[in-house]
Amino acid sequence: MEVNTETGRVRVPRFVTAIDCGKAINPMAVEGQLEGGLQQGLGYALTENFIVNPKTGVVETDNYDSYKVPGTLDMPDSTVLIVDKPDPKGPFGAKGVGEISSIPISPAIANAIYNAVGVRCTSLPIDQDALLLAMKQGAPETDRRWGDLPSR
């Protein structure tokens, strides 16, 4: 985990992810699912913020200029580990490999930030400015989301 202490920018240079998928019928597809889950979790943790105007109810992040989805250049080097152990209850020994792959990513990133700079981020996506302010003030946590107005 890299946290720039001058800007608050967070970068994930490397990630290791694993799954017990029962019998991996198509290992390449399993790896693709895990990498896709990593991309979803990375966006959920650091950039994607669905903003609705509270007065009008209109979605303000309705395009890719305002709703930031991680692209290929944002992706870390990743290692995928497949626990290939057939499940006697699954079809052909397989288990599911879908959205489950994205669930642990955000908490892992938030914990890595805490381990790197000592600030606990308690809301997602993690706000770069709020993280920077917490680091400079020596605050133990921040709960501001990306794009939220600063509290007064």
C-alpha positions, 0 to 999 in steps of 0.5 A: 500500500502506498499513501502519499503523505503530501497529497493523501493519494492512495495507490495499491501496487500489488494485491494477492487474492485467493478463493476456494472455488471447489473444483476449478472447471475453468481456471482461467475464468476463475482468475478473470472473476477474481481480477474483476472482483479486485477491480470492483473492490478497488473502485468501491474503496477508493473512487466510486461515489454515487451522488444524488442531489438531496434537493432534486433527487437527480443523480449527479454522478451519471457519467464516467467524468464524475463517476470514477471507475478504475481503469487498467492503469489503476490496477495493481499487479495481482496474484490469484490463488485458486484453492482447487478442492472439489466440493462433493455437494457442488455440480461437478465439484464446483462452487460459485465464483462471482461477486464474492470475489469483490467483498474482501477488497475494500476492508483489506485496502482500508486496513492497509491504509491504517497500517501504513499511516495510522488513520482508520477510514470508516466510510467508502469511498475513502476521501483523499482530502479527508485522509490527508487532513486526518494525517496532518491533524494526527486524527485516528480516523476519518468518516468522510466519503469522497465528494462529501462536503467538509464538516464544520 
